[in-house]
Amino acid sequence: MNAINFLNNHPVFRYETFKEFMQRQGTTREASVRRLLNYYHRTGKIARVRRLLYVVTPETQRDQWHDPYLIASQATQEAILAYHTALEIHGLAYSTFEELTYLTNLPSHGFIFENQHYRPICQSKILIKKNQILHGIETLQRGNIAIRVTSLERTLVDVLDRPDLSGGWEEVMRSLDHLVTFDIQKIIDYVLLLNKAGLISKVGYFLEQLPKHLAVDTKYIDILLPRIPKQPYYMDASQKTKSKNRYIAKWKLIVSEYIADRKWEEPHADI
């Protein structure tokens, strides 16, 4: 397989991947690898997205499009699609965003390519400390490229933890309305691994709001209840003084009435 074959099978690729491929072909000098990449860039075969990240230029004007999910998945060597972007990959997102979010182990700068924003988020310190950053991570094939994304169950917990990275509460709730199945044990395992009392409370409250066909066994609720906050906890701290709230005593959770009553579903008065 020559370099052209590589490019035909890797519409998005990192320098490290191309270098490893060329080394397997017998080109061991890094200067030679760089010269070849520079040649393809100069002749328009590839375009540079950011340092070490490239896309292959489509053959025809009709195909002038680069898959933003592939770009996000290759943004860093360890990139994992997460939060609202993971909702999109799993087919749950209510809306499609012009910002894609990926997890990274080290601090990284966001970037813009073809009017699409790419936002890096550092991995959870808790998961790093516990050496569990790959907990709940799936590898999926998108074309010829393997991409990593948070699992459905981890995504569910993550968006409840960080709705600010997921479009806000309305977008989160509307998206999770699309759930048709999930593994409740995986949700419980992950939220307990994070061991954040407020998040445990939010997840427990959410599970109890599910429709009957998705109802979970009470034994899972009983696992969560001893781990909720000892003091009342705001589901959305930004709403402390902005809206009326409702106290859910079972979960020690203070929930905005806008969220509790799903007021975005109310019909307009003039309809």
Residue, then its C-alpha position, 0 to 999 in steps of 0.5 A: m500500500n502506498a501513500i495515495n492508498f493511505l490518503n484514500n482510506h483516511p479522509v482525516f488523519r494525524y501526522e503520527t498515524f501517517k508517520e507510522f504508516m510510512q515507517r511500516q512501508g520502509t520510510t524511517r527518516e522523519a524528514s522524508v515523511r515531512r517532505l511527502l506531506n509538504y508535497y501533498h499539501r503544496t499540490g492541494k491533495i491535503a489541507r491542514v486543519r491544525r498542527l499535526l491534523y490533516v484532511v484529504t481534499p475531495e476529488t470533485q467540487r460536489d464532494q467538498w465536505h469533511d466529516p466534522y465528527l472525524i475531525a473532532s475524533q482526531a483532534t488529539q491523539e487521545a480524543i474522545l467524543a463526549y457530551h452533546t457530540a456524543l448525544e449526536i453520535h448516539g442519535l439522541a440529540y434534539s438539536t445539531f450544534e456547530e460546536l463539537t466537544y471532545l475529551t482530552n488528557l492534556p490541556s488543548h486549544g479549541f479551533i475552528f475549521e470550515n465554520q465548525h467549532y471544536r472544543p476540548i474538555c479536560q478529562s475528569k480529575i476523579l477518573i484520572k486519579k482512579n485511572q479510569i479515563l477509559h471507563g464507559i468508552e466505546t470504539l465505533q467505525r465511521g467509514n474506515i476510521a475508528i473513533r472513540v465516544t462515551s457510551l450511551e450510559r456514560t453520556l447520559v450521566d455526563v450530560l446531567d453532570r454538565p448540561d452547560l456542555s450539552g446545550g442546557w437543560e431543555e436540550v438535555m431533557r429533550s434529547l434524553d426523551h429519545l432514549v429507547t433502551f439503556d443498561i441501568q447497571k452501567i449507569i449506576d456503576y459510572v455515577l458511583l465511580l464519579n462519587k459526586a453526591g449532587l450528581i447521584s441525586k440528579v441521576g436518581y431524580f432523572l431515573e424516577q421521571l422516566p416513562k413507564h416503559l423505561a422504568v428501572d427496578t427500585k433496587y437501583i434507586d435504593i443503591l443511590l439514595p444513601r449517597i445523595p447530599k446531606q444538605p439540599y442541592y440545587m439541580d441548576a445553581s444558576q437558577k437559585t434566584k432566577s426562577k421558582n424552585r421545587y424541593i424534591a425531599k427524597w433526593k434532597l434536590i432543588v429543581s427549577e419549576y421550568i425543569a420539573d414541569r417541562k415548561w418548554e412543552e406548554p403550548h403558546a397561549d395564542i394557539 
